[in-house]
Amino acid sequence: MSGCLLGIKCRYDGTSRPHPGLKEMLEGKVPIPVCPEQLGGLPTPRPPAEISSGDGEEVLLGRAQILNVEGQDVTENYLRGAEETLRIAQIYQVTEALFQDKSPACGVEHIVKKGKVAKGKGVATARLEAQGIKVTACDNF
C-alpha cells in the first residue's frame, strides 16, 4: 500500500496523507508500505512531476514521459520504482494493493495532468495490474 496512507512522510512535498479509519479497514491484514517514487531513487521532498501524455500504461510502453516541474525527465525513476514495487509484491505474494489516487506513480483512477485531475493510472499501478494484482484507490476501499 502507498506508504503515505500509513503516515510515512514520503510524498513529494515531504508530508504523508494518513487515511482516517484505515486502521479499522485493515483489521486482520498486514500492510506492506511502499513508495514507488522513493524506490525509484527520487528524494523526499522532490519537485512534483506529471505524466506528459497518456498515463502510466503509456509510460510502460515507452510512449510517454514523466517530467518534474523543473523540466527534468524522471521517467526512469518511475519505471524503476514500479519494478521494485512489483518485486516486493511478488516476494510477499500480494494479490491486492491499496494506493493513493492522483499520483503519477500510484494513481489508480486519476492522475494530475497540466495541473488538473484527469482519468488515468500511475506507472506503479499499471505495472501491478499488468501482473494481475488488483489495485484499489484508498478513497474506494
SEKOL-941191 format. One line per field, with one value per residue: x negated, y negated, z negated of N, C-alpha, C, O in turn; residue in three letters. Coordinates in steps of 0.05 Angstrom, whole numbers, plus 32768, in hexadecimal, padded with zeros to 4 digits. Last residue first. Layout:
<rs>
nu	c(X ...);
nv	c(Y ...);
nw	c(Z ...);
cau	c(X ...);
cav	c(Y ...);
caw	c(Z ...);
cu	c(X ...);
cv	c(Y ...);
cw	c(Z ...);
ou	c(X ...);
ov	c(Y ...);
ow	c(Z ...);
residuo	c(ALA ...);
</rs>
This chain:
<rs>
nu	c(80ED 80EB 80C0 8095 80A1 8084 806F 805F 8030 8021 7FF9 8010 8016 7FE1 7FDC 8004 7FF0 7FC0 7FD4 801B 8050 8089 80AA 808F 8089 8056 8022 8018 8035 8036 8062 808F 8092 805E 801D 7FE7 7FC9 7FE3 8020 8057 805D 8036 8049 8045 8047 8047 8025 7FE1 7FB4 7F86 7F6B 7F8F 7F8B 7F55 7F59 7F7A 7F58 7F30 7F4C 7F59 7F25 7F15 7F3B 7F2C 7EF8 7F02 7F1C 7F0E 7EF3 7EFE 7F1D 7F2D 7F57 7F46 7F64 7F66 7F7F 7F97 7F8D 7F7B 7F9F 7F9F 7FBA 7FED 7FFB 7FFD 8015 8012 7FDA 7FB9 7FC7 7FA4 7F8B 7F6C 7F2A 7F29 7F11 7EFB 7EE0 7EE5 7EDF 7F0A 7F1C 7F34 7F5F 7F7A 7F7A 7F9F 7FAF 7FDA 8007 8029 806B 808C 80A2 80A4 80CB 80B4 808B 80A7 80C0 80A2 8062 802C 8003 7FC8 7F94 7F70 7F85 7F8C 7F90 7F7E 7F85 7FB7 7FED 8004 8004 7FD0 7FC9 7FF9 7FEF);
nv	c(7FD4 7FA7 7F8A 7FAA 7FD1 8011 8043 8086 80A1 80B1 8095 8066 8050 803F 8018 7FF3 7FE2 7FCA 7F9F 7F90 7F86 7F59 7F1B 7EE3 7EA5 7E77 7E6B 7E8D 7EC0 7EF0 7F29 7F5D 7F90 7F94 7F7D 7F86 7F62 7F33 7F33 7F3A 7F64 7F92 7FD8 8018 8057 809E 80C8 80D7 80F5 80DE 80DB 80BC 808A 8080 807B 804F 8028 802B 8019 7FE5 7FD0 7FD1 7FAC 7F7E 7F77 7F6E 7F3C 7F09 7ED3 7E91 7E65 7E58 7E79 7EB6 7EE4 7F20 7F33 7F66 7F96 7FC3 7FE1 7FC7 7F99 7FAD 7FBB 7F89 7F61 7F2A 7F00 7EF7 7EFC 7ED1 7EC0 7E94 7E9E 7EBB 7EC7 7F02 7F18 7F54 7F8B 7FAC 7FAB 7F78 7F86 7FB0 7FC0 7FED 8018 8049 805D 8094 8099 8092 8054 802A 8009 7FF5 7FD6 7FAF 7F84 7F55 7F5E 7F31 7F1D 7EF7 7ECF 7EC0 7EB8 7EEC 7F18 7F30 7F3B 7F68 7F71 7F94 7F7A 7F7B 7FAE 7FD2 8018);
nw	c(8013 8031 801F 8030 8069 8073 809E 80A3 80CF 8102 8119 8125 80F2 80EA 8112 8105 80D3 80E3 8103 80FC 812B 8135 813C 8118 80F8 810F 811D 8148 8125 80F3 80F7 80E2 80D1 80BA 80B0 80A3 80C5 80C9 80A2 809B 8060 803F 803D 802C 804D 804C 8049 803B 802C 801D 804E 806C 8053 805E 8096 809C 8088 80AE 80DB 80CB 80C7 80FC 8111 80F5 8107 813E 813D 8133 8151 813A 8133 8102 80F8 811C 8148 8167 81A8 81D4 81EC 81D3 81B7 8187 8197 81A1 816D 8154 818D 81BA 81AC 817E 813A 810C 80CB 809B 8081 803F 7FFA 8015 8055 807B 8083 8085 8052 8053 8074 805A 801B 7FF2 7FBC 7FB6 7F82 7F75 7F58 7F2D 7F43 7F65 7F51 7F22 7F3A 7F57 7F41 7F6C 7F87 7F8B 7FB0 7FA3 7FC2 7FE9 801A 802E 7FF4 7FC7 7F8B 7F7B 7F72 7F94 7FC3 7FD3 7FE9 800A 8000);
cau	c(80E9 80FF 80DA 809C 809B 809C 8067 8075 8035 8039 7FF2 8007 802E 7FED 7FCA 8005 800A 7FBF 7FC2 7FFF 8042 8070 80AC 8098 808E 8072 802D 8019 8029 8037 8047 8089 80A6 806E 8038 7FFC 7FC0 7FD9 8003 804D 8065 8040 8038 8055 8038 8056 8039 7FF7 7FCB 7F9A 7F5F 7F8B 7FA5 7F5E 7F47 7F83 7F71 7F29 7F41 7F6F 7F36 7F07 7F3A 7F47 7EFD 7EF3 7F2A 7F0A 7EFF 7EED 7F18 7F14 7F5D 7F4C 7F53 7F6E 7F6A 7F9B 7F9A 7F67 7F9B 7F94 7F9E 7FDD 7FF9 7FE8 8013 801B 7FF1 7FBB 7FC4 7FBD 7F88 7F83 7F3D 7F20 7F24 7F12 7EDE 7EEA 7EC7 7EFE 7F0F 7F1C 7F4D 7F6C 7F7B 7F8B 7FAE 7FBD 8000 800E 8059 8086 80A4 808F 80CF 80CB 8085 8098 80CE 80B2 807F 803A 8020 7FD6 7FA9 7F65 7F80 7F79 7F9C 7F70 7F82 7F9B 7FE0 7FFF 801E 7FDA 7FBF 7FEA 8000);
cav	c(7FEC 7FBA 7F7E 7FA9 7FB6 8001 802A 8073 8098 80BD 80AF 8076 805B 8054 802F 8000 7FEF 7FE2 7FB3 7F8B 7F96 7F67 7F38 7EF0 7EC1 7E7E 7E5F 7E70 7EB8 7ED3 7F1D 7F41 7F87 7FAB 7F77 7F96 7F7E 7F3E 7F32 7F21 7F5C 7F76 7FC1 8001 8040 8085 80CA 80C4 8102 80E2 80E8 80D9 8098 8083 808F 8069 802D 8033 8034 7FF8 7FD2 7FE0 7FC7 7F89 7F7A 7F86 7F54 7F1C 7EEC 7EA9 7E6E 7E4B 7E5D 7EA6 7ECC 7F12 7F2D 7F4E 7F81 7FB1 7FE8 7FE3 7F97 7FA2 7FD0 7F9C 7F67 7F44 7F07 7EE3 7F0B 7EDA 7EC9 7EA4 7E8E 7EBB 7EBE 7EF6 7F0F 7F38 7F7B 7FA5 7FC4 7F7C 7F70 7FB5 7FA6 7FE8 7FFD 8047 804B 808A 8099 80AD 8068 803E 8015 8007 7FEB 7FC4 7F9D 7F5A 7F60 7F47 7F1A 7F10 7ED4 7EC9 7EA1 7EDA 7F09 7F36 7F21 7F65 7F5C 7F9E 7F7F 7F62 7FA9 7FB8 8000);
caw	c(8003 8038 801B 8014 805F 806C 8091 80A2 80B3 80F6 810D 813C 8100 80D9 8111 811F 80D5 80D1 810E 80F8 8117 813C 813A 8130 80F5 810B 8105 814D 813E 80F8 80F4 80EA 80E4 80C1 80B9 8096 80BF 80E2 80A3 80A7 807B 803E 8044 8025 8043 804C 805E 8039 8039 8008 8037 8073 8054 8042 808A 80A5 807A 8092 80DB 80D1 80AF 80E8 811B 80F1 80EB 8136 8146 811D 8158 813A 814F 810A 80FE 8104 8144 814E 8195 81C4 81FC 81DE 81D4 8188 818E 81B7 8181 814D 8170 81B3 81BD 8193 8153 811A 80E7 80A5 8091 805B 800F 8008 8039 8078 807F 809F 805B 8043 807C 8073 802A 8007 7FC7 7FBD 7F98 7F6F 7F6F 7F35 7F2D 7F69 7F6B 7F21 7F27 7F65 7F40 7F54 7F8D 7F7D 7FB4 7FA6 7FAF 7FCF 800A 803C 800B 7FE0 7F99 7F82 7F63 7F78 7FB7 7FC9 7FCE 800A 8000);
cu	c(8100 80FE 80F1 80B8 80A5 8092 8081 806C 804B 803E 8009 8000 8026 8005 7FD5 7FF4 800C 7FDA 7FC2 7FEE 8026 8064 8091 809A 809A 8075 804A 8027 802D 8028 804B 806B 80A0 8083 8046 8018 7FD8 7FCE 7FFA 802F 8057 8046 8047 8043 804C 8044 8049 800B 7FE5 7FB4 7F73 7F7E 7FA2 7F79 7F50 7F72 7F7C 7F43 7F3A 7F64 7F4D 7F18 7F2C 7F48 7F18 7EF6 7F1C 7F18 7EF9 7EFD 7F06 7F0D 7F45 7F4F 7F5A 7F5A 7F76 7F84 7F9E 7F73 7F86 7F8F 7F91 7FC0 7FE9 7FE5 7FFD 801B 7FF9 7FD4 7FCB 7FB5 7FA3 7F7F 7F54 7F33 7F18 7F07 7EFA 7EEA 7ECC 7EE6 7F01 7F0D 7F33 7F59 7F6C 7F8F 7F98 7FBB 7FE1 8006 803E 8073 809F 808F 80BC 80CF 809B 8092 80BF 80C1 808E 8058 802E 7FF3 7FB4 7F7B 7F77 7F72 7F87 7F7C 7F71 7F98 7FC2 7FF1 801B 7FF5 7FCA 7FE3 7FEE);
cv	c(7FF0 7FD4 7F91 7F9E 7FB6 7FE6 8019 805A 8083 80B5 80BC 8092 806C 8061 8045 8019 7FFF 7FF1 7FCD 7FA3 7F8D 7F76 7F44 7F0E 7ECC 7E9C 7E66 7E62 7E9B 7ECE 7EFF 7F3B 7F6C 7FA4 7F90 7F91 7F8F 7F5A 7F3D 7F1F 7F41 7F6D 7FA7 7FE9 8029 806F 80B0 80C8 80F1 80EE 80F0 80E8 80B6 8092 8095 807F 8048 8038 803D 8015 7FE5 7FE5 7FDA 7FA6 7F87 7F8C 7F6D 7F37 7F00 7EC2 7E86 7E54 7E4D 7E89 7EBF 7EFC 7F21 7F4B 7F67 7F9B 7FD6 7FEB 7FB3 7F9F 7FC6 7FB2 7F7B 7F48 7F23 7EE8 7EF8 7EEA 7ED2 7EAA 7E9F 7EA9 7EBE 7EDF 7F06 7F30 7F5D 7F93 7FC0 7F95 7F72 7F9F 7FAB 7FCB 7FFB 802B 804B 8077 808D 80AF 8084 8054 802C 8016 7FFF 7FDC 7FB4 7F75 7F66 7F47 7F30 7F09 7EF0 7ECD 7EA7 7EC2 7EF5 7F28 7F25 7F4C 7F58 7F89 7F89 7F65 7F8F 7FB1 7FE7);
cw	c(7FF0 8028 8022 8010 8042 8062 808C 8092 80B4 80D9 80FE 8133 8117 80E7 8101 811F 80EF 80D3 80FD 8102 8114 8125 8143 812C 810F 8108 80FF 8136 8143 8112 80F8 80E6 80F0 80D7 80C3 80A0 80B7 80DE 80BE 80AA 8082 805B 8041 8029 803F 8042 8060 8050 8036 8013 8022 805B 805A 8041 806D 8098 8082 8083 80BF 80D0 80B3 80CF 8107 80FB 80E6 8118 813C 8124 8142 8140 8150 8127 8106 810B 812A 814A 817B 81B0 81ED 81EF 81E1 81A5 818F 81B0 8199 8161 816B 8195 81B6 81A5 816A 8133 80F2 80C3 809B 806A 802A 7FF6 802E 805B 807C 809C 8076 804C 806C 807B 8044 8011 7FDC 7FCB 7F9D 7F87 7F67 7F4D 7F39 7F54 7F70 7F3B 7F25 7F53 7F4D 7F56 7F73 7F82 7FA6 7FAB 7FB3 7FBA 7FEE 802B 8016 7FF8 7FB3 7F93 7F68 7F67 7F9A 7FBC 7FC3 7FEE 8000);
ou	c(8100 810C 8108 80C7 80BB 807E 8090 8062 8049 804F 8006 7FFF 8034 8008 7FD4 7FFB 8014 7FDA 7FC3 7FF9 801A 806C 8084 808D 80AD 8066 8055 8037 8044 8011 8060 805E 80AA 8085 803B 802A 7FDC 7FCA 8006 8025 804E 8034 805F 8030 8060 8033 8057 8003 7FFA 7FC8 7F72 7F85 7FB0 7F7D 7F51 7F7D 7F86 7F43 7F3F 7F72 7F55 7F18 7F36 7F56 7F1A 7EF8 7F29 7F1E 7EE2 7F13 7F00 7EF8 7F47 7F4A 7F72 7F42 7F8E 7F77 7FA8 7F64 7F80 7F7C 7F7B 7FAE 7FD8 7FCF 7FEB 8020 7FE8 7FE1 7FDF 7FA0 7FB5 7F72 7F50 7F4A 7EFF 7EF6 7F0D 7EF1 7EB9 7ED9 7EEF 7EF4 7F1D 7F44 7F53 7FA5 7F82 7FC2 7FD2 8000 803C 806D 80AC 807C 80C2 80D7 8097 8093 80CA 80CD 8088 8065 803B 7FFB 7FAB 7F74 7F76 7F5C 7F74 7F72 7F59 7FA7 7FB5 7FEA 802E 7FFD 7FCE 7FF4 7FD7);
ov	c(8004 7FE7 7F8C 7FA8 7FC0 7FE4 8014 805D 806F 80C1 80D0 80A5 8080 8079 805D 802E 8016 8009 7FE3 7FB8 7F83 7F72 7F3A 7F19 7EC1 7EAC 7E5B 7E4F 7E91 7ED6 7EF6 7F45 7F64 7FB2 7F9F 7FA0 7FA5 7F69 7F4F 7F0A 7F33 7F6F 7FA5 7FE5 8027 8074 80AC 80CC 80FB 80F0 8106 80FF 80C6 80A4 80AC 8094 8057 804A 8054 8026 7FF4 7FFB 7FF0 7FB7 7F99 7FA3 7F7F 7F46 7F08 7EC6 7E8F 7E4B 7E37 7E81 7EBC 7F01 7F18 7F5F 7F54 7F8E 7FDA 7FFA 7FB5 7FA3 7FD5 7FBC 7F7F 7F36 7F33 7ED4 7EEB 7EE7 7ED9 7E9B 7EB6 7EA5 7EC0 7EE4 7F02 7F40 7F4E 7F8C 7FCE 7F95 7F6E 7FA5 7FAA 7FC0 8005 8028 804C 8081 807D 80C6 808C 8064 803F 802E 8018 7FF3 7FCB 7F7B 7F79 7F32 7F41 7EF2 7EFF 7ED0 7E95 7EB7 7EEE 7F2C 7F1F 7F48 7F48 7F8E 7F86 7F56 7F8D 7FAF 7FE8);
ow	c(7FE1 802E 801B 7FFE 803C 8053 809F 807C 80C3 80CC 80F0 8142 811D 80E7 8109 812A 80EF 80D3 8108 8109 8128 810E 8155 811A 811A 8114 80EC 813A 8141 8115 8100 80D5 8105 80EB 80D3 8098 80C2 80F1 80C9 80B3 8070 806C 8042 801A 804C 8030 8074 8067 802F 8005 8016 8056 804F 8031 8064 8090 8071 8072 80B8 80C6 80A1 80C4 8101 80EF 80D5 8110 8131 8112 813E 8134 8167 8131 8111 8122 8123 8147 817B 81A9 81F9 81FE 81F9 81AA 8199 81C1 81A4 8165 817D 8185 81AE 81AD 816A 813E 80E3 80D1 80A3 8062 802D 7FE5 803E 8049 807A 80B0 807D 804F 8078 8087 8044 800F 7FD9 7FE2 7F8A 7F9C 7F54 7F56 7F4C 7F54 7F7F 7F3B 7F25 7F5B 7F4E 7F6A 7F65 7F82 7FB3 7FAA 7FC4 7FA2 7FDD 802C 8009 800E 7FB3 7FA6 7F5B 7F50 7F8A 7FAA 7FAA 7FDC 7FF7);
residuo	c(PHE ASN ASP CYS ALA THR VAL LYS ILE GLY GLN ALA GLU LEU ARG ALA THR ALA VAL GLY LYS GLY LYS ALA VAL LYS GLY LYS LYS VAL ILE HIS GLU VAL GLY CYS ALA PRO SER LYS ASP GLN PHE LEU ALA GLU THR VAL GLN TYR ILE GLN ALA ILE ARG LEU THR GLU GLU ALA GLY ARG LEU TYR ASN GLU THR VAL ASP GLN GLY GLU VAL ASN LEU ILE GLN ALA ARG GLY LEU LEU VAL GLU GLU GLY ASP GLY SER SER ILE GLU ALA PRO PRO ARG PRO THR PRO LEU GLY GLY LEU GLN GLU PRO CYS VAL PRO ILE PRO VAL LYS GLY GLU LEU MET GLU LYS LEU GLY PRO HIS PRO ARG SER THR GLY ASP TYR ARG CYS LYS ILE GLY LEU LEU CYS GLY SER MET);
</rs>
